Amino acid sequence: MLIRVRYENDTYDMLKAWRLQEYLDDGKVVAFLRSDGWAVVGRDPLRRSMGRGYPGPERRRIENNLHRAA
């Protein structure tokens, strides 16, 4: 999937979706086109890097049942 983007110098381009996060992190893109209109960096909520994850407490059930081989 290609996403329309705008750079700092007001030029436009099409990026592959998987490359958008890299360009956002590097500050290369100032806006990109969503289905509901333009998302502007610094004004609109944007997706974040996957590495940050959920900042709250862990609530998933953790089981330490190890099965031993017979």
N, C-alpha and C positions, 0 to 999 in steps of 0.2 A: 504494500500500500504506500502511496506517495502522499506527502503532506506539504502543503504550500507554506513557505516560511518567508519572513522579511528580515533582512540583515540590517545592521546599524547604518549603512550607507544608503538605505531605502531601495535596495535592489531586492528582487524576489527570486525564489528558487523553489524547486521541489526536492524534498528529502525523503529517503526511505524511512518508514516509521521507526525502525530499530535504531536509526542514527540520530533521531531527534534529541534524545536525552543527552547524548555526548555533546551536541552543539549547544544545548541549553546550559550544561555545566561549564562549557568553555566560554560562555558569553557571546557566542557568534550570532545567535538568533535573538531578535528583540520581540518577535511576535510570530504566531503560527495560526493557521486556520483550522478551527474545530467545526463540527457540524452545526453548532449554534452561533458561529461568528468567530472573529479574531480574538485570540487570547494574547494579552500583552504581558511580557515579562515585567515583574515588579508591580503590576496592577491586579492581575487576575490570579486566582489559585492555580498552581501548576503541579504536575506530578513530581514526585521526588525520586531520588536514587533508590534503587531497590535495597541497598545495603543498610539503610537507616532503620527500616522495620518499625514495628509497633513499640512505642516508648513506655507503655503501661506495664502493669504486673502480669506475670505469666499465669493464665487461668486454665490452661489446658491440663487435662488429667495425664499424669505421668505414671507409668507402670514400670516397675523394675523387676518384673517376673522373667527370670532367665530359665529357659528350658534346657535341661541337661540331656545329653545323648545317653541312651541306655547301653 
